[in-house]
Amino acid sequence: MSEVVLTPELLRSAIREKLRAGASGRDISVLINEYVPHGINTERMDGEVYRVPVELIPLDRWMDFLDALNQLPAVATPVSD
């Protein structure tokens, strides 16, 4: 059995695959925000959601993030008014 080494590149690759499968960038931005420490944000926005670099997710939460990313629906969640 081989080990998988998690890297920021692997996280970004998983995100790109999810986007190609039909998930929305907004849904992924919301998910990333759930895994970064509270109060971290950037000036980049996706609508009303901060676009935080995936590298800001603490290393000990990367696997949980990947599990949650895999569970995102392939169809974008509608934005409610």
MODALIN-V915923 format. One record per run of one state. SS is the DSSP state (@ for helix, = for strand, . for the rest). FROM is the first residue (numbers start at 1). TO is the last residue. If there is no record, write none. Layout:
BEGIN
SS/FROM/TO
SS/FROM/TO
END
This chain:
BEGIN
./1/7
@/8/20
./21/24
@/25/35
=/36/36
./37/44
=/45/46
./47/48
=/49/50
./51/53
@/54/56
=/57/57
./58/58
@/59/71
./72/81
END
